[in-house]
Amino acid sequence: MACGNTFNPRDASIAAKSIKPLGHPALPANVTLTTTSSTESLIVGGLDNGIPVAAAFSLGVDSLSIAMFNERIPQFSPEAKSDLVQLARRQPSLEAQLIEGLGNPALDGDMATALPTALHTIITYHEPSPGLFTKLGPERGPYQTPWVSDLANRGNGVANGIAYEVLMTSRMHTKAVGTLRISTGDHLAFGQKAQGRYGDWGGPKRSSEADLLIRRGTEEISIDFKYRSSGKASLYAKDIETVKIALLSGEWTEMHYISNKTFDSTSKNLIEKLNEELTRAGVMPVILHERQNWR
């Protein structure tokens, strides 16, 4: 989780403006919000009057994220607020990361307000979903962070791409992407690597990462999300090579690329050549899914 290491009084004063009552819509009858106490989560109490700056800052959340989170609270639907309350209560150790991620100034506001419900859908039907809130196992390697930590990344365009992964995952419960749909009994993992080996094809060991891996019986369906704010989505030859290894070695049974944009001609040519080789080997071709809106 990214943490604010330097206290900026100006940031704190900005954040403090958002602590006043925000007049959000009434929550569902089964959700009760009260003022924050020593035993109650910041999010549960803070949805009423805003997250207290000093308390959240003491958890390592930078004050600018606190301010943005508070400003976004009125935009949350009653359902999203209810889902966020349940997330905070079920995952108390992740509260600071949820505040910082949903309050990331680089994150699109519409995405931020839709994420609580999307996250709740995933943990309801697919808990524990390793890689979402917790690290994957040691086989994933030492350099890994869960999805919720990556959401706080303020790099230009990165936060929206991270959010797109979860929003599309949730959407696939109710609306298929081509023939691809997530079922209730599927097991999900975020950021899992295929430790591909060439085997009979010779060459070094390589790996490829699945933004989302769907485990369905003996099938392992890999999905790589390619979100772009503008222009076309691109794939690279070295990455396509690692995907080929994972498919030919049998670690993955399917591979799908999903983007909100179209793929450029170079990428399409790379996939066409790869699919010729996969077809000859009796392996399912890679599928490109374009113009997929998360809404």
C-alpha positions in Angstrom: 0.0 0.0 0.0 1.3 3.4 -0.9 1.5 5.6 2.2 1.9 9.4 2.7 5.3 9.9 4.4 5.2 13.7 4.6 2.5 15.6 6.4 1.4 18.5 4.3 -0.7 21.0 6.3 -2.3 22.3 3.0 -3.5 18.8 2.2 -4.9 18.4 5.6 -6.8 21.6 5.4 -8.3 20.5 2.1 -9.3 17.1 3.5 -10.8 18.8 6.6 -13.3 20.6 4.4 -14.9 17.2 3.6 -15.6 16.2 7.1 -18.9 18.2 7.3 -22.2 16.3 6.9 -22.6 15.4 3.2 -26.3 14.8 2.9 -26.0 11.4 1.2 -29.2 9.5 0.2 -30.7 7.2 2.8 -29.2 3.8 3.2 -31.1 0.6 3.0 -33.0 -0.2 6.2 -30.7 -3.0 7.2 -27.6 -0.8 7.3 -27.1 1.4 10.3 -24.4 4.1 10.4 -23.3 5.8 13.5 -20.4 8.1 14.5 -17.0 6.5 14.5 -16.0 5.0 17.9 -12.8 3.2 19.0 -14.3 -0.2 18.1 -16.0 0.8 14.9 -14.4 1.0 11.5 -13.6 4.4 9.9 -15.5 3.6 6.8 -18.7 2.4 8.6 -18.8 5.6 10.7 -17.3 7.9 8.1 -19.9 7.3 5.4 -22.2 9.5 7.6 -20.0 12.5 8.1 -16.8 11.8 6.2 -13.6 9.9 7.2 -11.8 11.7 10.1 -8.6 13.0 8.7 -6.4 12.4 11.8 -7.6 8.8 12.3 -7.1 7.8 8.6 -3.8 9.6 8.4 -2.6 7.6 11.4 -3.3 4.4 9.4 -0.9 5.6 6.7 -3.5 7.0 4.3 -2.3 10.3 2.7 -4.6 13.3 3.4 -5.3 14.0 -0.3 -6.8 10.5 -0.7 -8.9 11.0 2.4 -10.2 14.3 0.9 -11.0 12.7 -2.4 -12.7 9.7 -0.7 -14.9 12.1 1.3 -15.8 14.1 -1.8 -16.9 10.9 -3.5 -19.1 9.7 -0.7 -22.2 11.6 -1.9 -21.9 10.0 -5.3 -22.1 6.5 -4.0 -25.5 4.8 -4.5 -27.3 3.4 -1.4 -26.4 0.0 -2.7 -22.7 0.9 -3.1 -22.6 2.3 0.4 -24.2 -0.8 1.8 -21.7 -3.0 0.0 -18.8 -0.8 1.2 -20.0 -1.1 4.8 -20.0 -4.9 4.4 -16.6 -4.9 2.8 -15.2 -2.8 5.7 -16.7 -5.1 8.3 -15.5 -8.3 6.6 -12.1 -7.0 5.7 -11.1 -4.6 8.6 -7.4 -5.0 8.0 -7.8 -3.6 4.5 -9.7 -0.5 5.5 -6.8 1.9 4.9 -6.2 0.4 1.4 -9.9 0.7 0.5 -9.9 4.4 1.6 -6.7 5.1 -0.3 -7.7 3.2 -3.4 -11.2 4.6 -3.7 -9.9 8.0 -2.9 -7.1 7.9 -5.4 -7.3 11.2 -7.3 -6.1 9.5 -10.5 -9.1 7.1 -10.4 -12.1 8.0 -12.6 -15.0 9.1 -10.4 -17.6 6.9 -12.0 -15.3 3.9 -11.6 -14.7 4.7 -7.9 -18.4 4.8 -7.2 -19.1 1.5 -9.0 -16.2 -0.4 -7.4 -17.8 -1.2 -3.9 -20.7 -3.1 -5.5 -18.3 -4.8 -8.0 -16.0 -5.9 -5.2 -18.9 -7.1 -3.1 -20.2 -9.2 -5.9 -16.9 -10.9 -6.3 -16.3 -11.7 -2.6 -19.9 -12.9 -2.3 -19.7 -15.5 -5.0 -16.0 -16.2 -5.2 -14.3 -15.6 -1.8 -11.4 -15.8 -1.1 -10.4 -14.8 -4.7 -6.6 -14.8 -4.0 -4.8 -11.8 -5.3 -7.7 -9.4 -4.8 -7.3 -8.5 -1.1 -4.5 -10.9 -0.2 -1.2 -12.0 -1.8 -1.1 -15.1 -3.8 0.9 -18.1 -2.6 4.7 -18.3 -2.6 4.7 -19.9 -6.1 3.7 -16.4 -7.4 7.1 -15.1 -6.5 8.3 -12.4 -4.0 7.4 -9.3 -6.1 3.6 -9.3 -5.7 1.0 -7.0 -4.3 -2.8 -7.6 -4.1 -5.2 -5.8 -6.4 -6.4 -3.5 -3.6 -2.9 -2.1 -3.1 -2.3 -1.6 -6.8 -5.5 0.5 -6.9 -3.8 3.3 -5.0 -1.1 3.7 -7.7 -1.3 7.2 -9.0 0.5 6.6 -12.2 -1.2 8.2 -15.2 -3.9 5.9 -16.3 -2.8 3.0 -14.1 -5.6 3.3 -11.5 -8.3 3.2 -14.2 -6.8 0.1 -15.7 -6.7 -1.6 -12.3 -10.3 -0.7 -11.6 -11.3 -2.0 -15.1 -10.2 -5.5 -14.1 -12.6 -5.8 -11.2 -15.4 -3.9 -12.9 -15.3 -6.2 -15.9 -15.0 -9.3 -13.7 -18.1 -8.3 -11.9 -19.9 -7.4 -15.2 -19.2 -10.9 -16.6 -21.5 -12.3 -14.0 -24.6 -10.8 -15.7 -23.4 -10.0 -19.2 -21.1 -12.3 -21.3 -18.1 -11.0 -23.2 -18.6 -13.0 -26.4 -19.0 -16.5 -25.1 -17.0 -15.8 -22.0 -19.0 -15.6 -18.8 -18.3 -16.1 -15.1 -20.4 -18.7 -13.2 -21.1 -18.8 -9.5 -19.0 -22.0 -9.1 -15.9 -20.6 -10.7 -12.8 -20.0 -8.7 -11.1 -16.7 -9.4 -7.5 -15.5 -8.9 -6.0 -12.1 -9.6 -2.5 -11.7 -10.9 -1.6 -15.4 -11.0 1.4 -16.4 -13.1 1.7 -19.4 -15.4 5.2 -20.8 -14.8 5.4 -21.8 -18.5 8.1 -24.1 -19.8 8.8 -25.0 -23.4 9.1 -28.7 -22.6 9.4 -30.4 -25.9 9.8 -27.1 -27.7 13.1 -26.4 -26.0 14.2 -23.0 -24.6 14.2 -21.3 -21.2 11.5 -21.2 -18.5 9.3 -18.1 -18.9 6.2 -16.9 -17.2 3.0 -15.0 -18.1 0.6 -13.3 -15.8 -3.2 -13.5 -15.9 -4.9 -10.3 -14.6 -7.8 -12.7 -14.0 -7.6 -16.5 -13.9 -10.9 -18.4 -13.9 -10.6 -22.0 -12.6 -13.5 -24.1 -13.8 -13.0 -27.8 -13.1 -9.9 -28.8 -15.1 -10.0 -25.6 -17.1 -7.8 -22.6 -16.4 -9.0 -19.6 -18.4 -6.6 -16.6 -18.5 -7.8 -13.1 -19.1 -5.6 -10.0 -19.8 -7.4 -6.7 -19.5 -6.2 -3.8 -21.7 -7.7 -0.6 -20.6 -6.9 2.6 -22.6 -8.1 6.1 -22.0 -7.4 6.9 -25.7 -5.9 5.3 -28.8 -5.8 1.6 -29.5 -4.7 -1.3 -27.3 -1.4 -3.0 -28.0 0.2 -6.4 -27.5 3.9 -7.2 -27.7 5.7 -10.1 -29.3 7.6 -11.1 -26.1 4.3 -11.3 -24.1 2.6 -13.3 -26.9 5.5 -15.7 -26.7 5.0 -16.4 -23.0 1.2 -16.8 -23.6 2.1 -19.4 -26.3 4.2 -21.3 -23.8 1.4 -21.4 -21.2 -1.1 -22.6 -23.7 1.1 -25.2 -25.5 2.3 -26.6 -22.2 -1.3 -27.0 -20.9 -1.1 -24.7 -18.0 -3.8 -22.5 -19.5 -6.7 -23.9 -21.5 -7.9 -20.6 -22.9 -6.6 -17.1 -23.3 -8.7 -13.9 -23.8 -7.7 -10.3 -24.2 -10.4 -7.8 -23.2 -10.2 -4.1 -24.0 -12.4 -1.0 -23.9 -10.8 0.0 -27.2 -9.8 -1.8 -30.4 -6.5 -3.6 -30.8 -4.0 -2.1 -33.3 -3.1 -4.0 -36.5 0.3 -5.2 -35.2 -1.4 -6.9 -32.3 -4.0 -8.5 -34.5 -1.3 -9.8 -36.8 0.6 -11.3 -33.8 -2.5 -13.1 -32.6 -3.3 -14.3 -36.1 0.1 -16.0 -36.4 -0.1 -17.4 -32.9 -3.5 -18.9 -33.5 -2.3 -20.6 -36.7 0.3 -22.4 -34.5 -2.2 -23.2 -31.7 -4.7 -24.6 -34.2 -2.1 -26.9 -35.6 -1.3 -28.1 -32.1 -5.0 -28.7 -31.3 -5.2 -25.8 -28.8 -8.0 -23.3 -28.6 -7.1 -20.0 -30.4 -6.6 -16.8 -28.4 -9.6 -14.5 -28.6 -9.6 -10.7 -28.7 -12.6 -8.9 -27.3 -12.8 -5.2 -28.3 -14.9 -2.2 -27.2 -16.0 -3.8 -23.9 -17.5 -1.2 -21.6 -17.5 -2.0 -17.9 -20.9 -0.4 -17.3 
